[in-house]
Amino acid sequence: MAYRYALLASEGASARCAYDEALSWLDLAASSADSLQDAEAVDRRTARILELAGWREAPPVRARVSLTMRRVEQDDLDLPLRA
């Protein structure tokens, strides 16, 4: 199911010209492909997305910043501390 829905999400992103998002969904589809035919279908779709975007290769993946990794500060708490 992950493969199928990742392809659908990629198509939706591509229709909105969100090509980097479409490639991310295709990456998920590729990692969950069960057969060689599925993997080849992802490769064809990836090539089509790159062509539509005018890219020769996929852009580098941007690291996502996780807010859970930063230090908790007093202002993060919603209840005041009593002294």
C-alpha positions in Angstrom: 0.0 0.0 0.0 2.9 2.4 0.7 4.1 2.0 -2.9 0.7 2.7 -4.4 -0.1 5.7 -2.2 3.4 7.2 -2.6 2.9 7.1 -6.4 -0.5 8.8 -6.0 1.0 11.5 -3.8 3.8 12.0 -6.3 1.3 12.5 -9.1 -0.6 15.1 -7.0 2.6 17.0 -6.1 3.7 16.9 -9.8 0.3 18.4 -10.8 0.9 21.3 -8.4 4.5 21.7 -9.9 5.9 20.7 -6.5 8.6 18.7 -8.2 10.9 18.3 -5.2 8.0 16.9 -3.1 7.1 14.6 -6.0 10.6 13.2 -6.0 10.4 12.7 -2.2 7.3 10.6 -2.7 9.0 8.6 -5.5 11.9 7.9 -3.2 9.4 6.3 -0.7 7.8 4.4 -3.6 11.2 3.1 -4.7 12.1 2.0 -1.2 8.8 0.0 -0.9 8.8 -1.5 -4.4 8.2 -5.2 -4.3 9.3 -6.1 -7.8 11.7 -5.1 -10.6 8.7 -3.8 -12.6 7.7 -1.5 -9.7 11.2 -0.2 -9.4 11.4 0.5 -13.2 8.0 2.3 -13.0 9.4 4.6 -10.3 12.6 5.2 -12.5 10.4 6.2 -15.4 8.3 8.5 -13.3 11.4 10.1 -11.8 12.8 10.7 -15.2 9.5 12.4 -16.2 9.5 14.6 -13.1 13.1 15.7 -13.7 12.2 16.5 -17.3 9.1 18.5 -16.3 11.2 20.4 -13.8 14.0 21.1 -16.2 16.5 19.4 -13.9 19.4 17.2 -15.0 19.5 15.5 -11.6 17.5 15.6 -8.4 18.3 18.5 -6.1 20.1 17.8 -2.9 18.0 16.7 0.0 17.6 19.5 2.6 18.0 18.5 6.2 14.9 19.1 8.2 15.4 20.9 11.5 13.8 19.2 14.4 12.6 21.4 17.2 12.6 18.5 19.6 16.4 18.5 19.5 17.0 21.9 20.9 17.3 22.6 24.6 14.1 23.3 26.6 14.0 26.8 28.0 11.9 28.5 30.5 9.8 30.3 27.8 8.9 26.9 26.3 6.8 26.1 29.4 3.3 27.3 29.5 2.9 27.2 33.3 4.8 29.7 35.5 7.2 28.4 38.0 6.7 29.2 41.6 9.8 30.2 43.6 
